[in-house]
Amino acid sequence: MQNLFGGIYKNKTVLVTGHTGFKGSWLCFWLKAMGANVVGYSLEAPTKPSHSELLHLDISSVFGDIRDLERLNQTFQIHMPDVVFHLAAQPLVRLSYENPIETYETNVMGTLKVLEACKNAQVRAIVNITSDKAYENQEWVWGYRENDPMGGYDPYSASKGCADLLASSYRNSYFSPKEYKHTHNTLLATCRAGNVIGGGDWAKDRLMSDIMLCVSQGKKVRIRNPHATRPWQHVLEPLSGYLQIGQKLLEGRVEFGEAWNFGPSDEGSITVEEVLQHTKKQWDKIEYEIVHDPKGVHEANLLKLDCSKAHTRLKWSDVWDSNITFEKTVQWYKSFYEEHQKVSTLEDLEMYVADAKMQKKEWTK
């Protein structure tokens, strides 16, 4: 495991904001497996159960708000990270309608303060995570490319578009690729991905977590938008992309300090109802009903990414097709609920890496 990504993460100090969240906990687990010295900065775990708590991660864990610049600066100065993965966010669309101020403060001003802390600590590499929802969504059938305009209908999506523009501004103003090694030593990239699934997500108003929570309680899951189409991918897929970008930045590869999309192949873009059919094959206890709420908030029906840039320049592509993705996700929860809270994260990571090696993925060499 320590030889992945050219062995670059072994003994590196890696700071992950949002480490108590779903993606953050998986990322910390993978980084530890590769021999990194991991520092997490986040609020307390957002859910009970919590994947990060179930993993019992042996990392330096700092509990704080990314809007608190003094605490951020203190944490960065103590640990002096080589690379920062910024994942902390208010990540839910429907919650953003209920609390737009907190959503914008966290996702925009929080990102601003993380970038300031990085600048003050002269961090070598920054991987800023936004979202596929940062694009101005026209609901067209082809995927969005990295040079398409930012936008956002709802507060969450717009806040992520703002965070993306903010990172671009910092790259131009303080971390200019042309001035690298002259006036500064920092490279900054932004990564966009969405509709990530996998074991250990209990966030409210996410499809897979709603399904699994309902089946654990013997309830039918209520489905709002059965025809909404999304690019579903296992959490390890975009994380492999983030880690590969982090590798390039740590190697001083200036040309990779840009925006990057990480999403599944076209067969991974399927409707919500098709997701339910996939999951029901894996766990026959799953039951669902479709409910139409005429007062429901706006949610996009069609959204996908064009990942040609990552395919071509990084030689990155997804490892698991949709069948394996849903199988691994459902089996994680099934084991958890039916086998005394068994956590299958290590088995899933080892299988993913083994399959990636068989496919000769660039980051395994």
Secondary structure as UniProt FT lines:
FT   TURN            2..3
FT   HELIX           4..7
FT   TURN            8..11
FT   STRAND          13..17
FT   TURN            18..20
FT   HELIX           22..33
FT   TURN            34..35
FT   STRAND          37..42
FT   HELIX           51..55
FT   STRAND          60..63
FT   TURN            66..67
FT   HELIX           69..79
FT   STRAND          83..86
FT   HELIX           93..98
FT   HELIX           100..104
FT   HELIX           105..109
FT   HELIX           110..121
FT   STRAND          125..129
FT   HELIX           132..134
FT   TURN            146..147
FT   HELIX           155..173
FT   HELIX           177..179
FT   TURN            181..183
FT   STRAND          187..192
FT   STRAND          196..197
FT   TURN            199..200
FT   TURN            204..205
FT   HELIX           207..216
FT   TURN            217..218
FT   STRAND          221..223
FT   TURN            226..227
FT   STRAND          229..231
FT   STRAND          233..234
FT   HELIX           236..250
FT   TURN            251..252
FT   HELIX           254..256
FT   STRAND          259..261
FT   HELIX           266..268
FT   STRAND          269..271
FT   HELIX           272..282
FT   TURN            284..285
FT   STRAND          288..290
FT   TURN            294..295
FT   HELIX           308..309
FT   HELIX           310..314
FT   HELIX           322..338
FT   TURN            339..340
FT   HELIX           345..358
FT   TURN            359..360
FT   HELIX           362..364
//
